[in-house]
């Protein structure tokens, strides 16, 4: 479980960094790229969070 939490935190950090780069970028193509990356990483983080919640619920049932 700790492994999943570590990966979740990494994904959230990476998403935030991509969003920061997006906000600072002056080139439109770079801004669009980092916007997509930030969105994708945030989606992945949400999926990991769901998996953690599901794993936690399964552990409570046992």
C-alpha positions in Angstrom: 0.0 0.0 0.0 2.8 2.4 0.8 4.2 1.8 -2.7 0.9 3.0 -4.2 0.8 6.1 -1.9 4.3 6.9 -3.0 3.4 6.6 -6.7 0.2 8.7 -6.1 2.3 11.5 -4.5 4.8 11.4 -7.4 1.9 11.7 -10.0 0.4 14.6 -8.2 3.8 16.4 -8.0 4.5 15.8 -11.6 1.0 17.0 -12.6 1.6 20.2 -10.6 5.0 20.8 -12.1 3.6 20.3 -15.6 0.8 22.8 -14.8 3.4 25.3 -13.6 5.5 24.9 -16.8 2.2 25.3 -18.8 1.5 28.6 -17.0 5.0 29.9 -17.5 5.4 28.8 -21.1 5.4 31.5 -23.8 5.3 29.1 -26.7 1.7 28.0 -27.5 2.8 24.5 -28.5 4.7 24.0 -25.3 1.8 25.4 -23.3 -0.6 22.9 -25.0 1.7 20.0 -24.5 2.2 20.7 -20.8 -1.5 21.2 -20.4 -2.2 17.8 -21.8 0.6 16.2 -19.7 -0.8 17.9 -16.5 -4.3 16.6 -17.3 -3.1 13.1 -18.1 -1.0 12.9 -14.9 -4.0 14.2 -12.8 -6.2 11.5 -14.4 -3.6 8.8 -13.6 -3.4 10.1 -10.0 -7.2 9.9 -9.7 -7.1 6.3 -11.0 -4.4 5.3 -8.5 -6.4 7.0 -5.7 -9.5 4.9 -6.7 -7.3 1.8 -6.6 -6.1 2.6 -3.2 -9.6 3.2 -2.0 -10.8 -0.1 -3.5 -7.8 -1.9 -1.9 -8.6 -0.3 1.5 -12.3 -1.4 1.3 -11.3 -5.0 0.4 -8.9 -5.0 3.4 -11.7 -3.9 5.7 -14.0 -6.7 4.6 -11.5 -9.4 5.5 
